[in-house]
Amino acid sequence: MPSHIKFREKYNETQSRLITYLRKGLESGRHYFKSKYIAKDLGLSSKEVGTNMAILAEICQELTIVKWSYSNSTTWMVSPVKS
């Protein structure tokens, strides 16, 4: 089965969009992401972002996602999973 089909089955649409967003951020050298800015960029609410990021922190095998701090918005530390 192609990897993009497995990816869609594992994550809902919002989670897939978040992972794509986070990967692009990592490619540009970012490792810290604030929920409010993710929400603004993706047209989501901060609550949607926070809920889905917490789920991804538990189930995402492609990225390591850690709730890092809270200052005006939750900050998430994201890094690729090392093989």
Buried (B, 14 or more C-beta within 10 A) or exposed (E): EEEEEEBEEBBEEBBBBBBEBBEEBBEEEEEEBBBBBBBEEBEBEBEBBBBBBEBBBEEBEBBEBEBBEEEEBBBBEBEEEEE
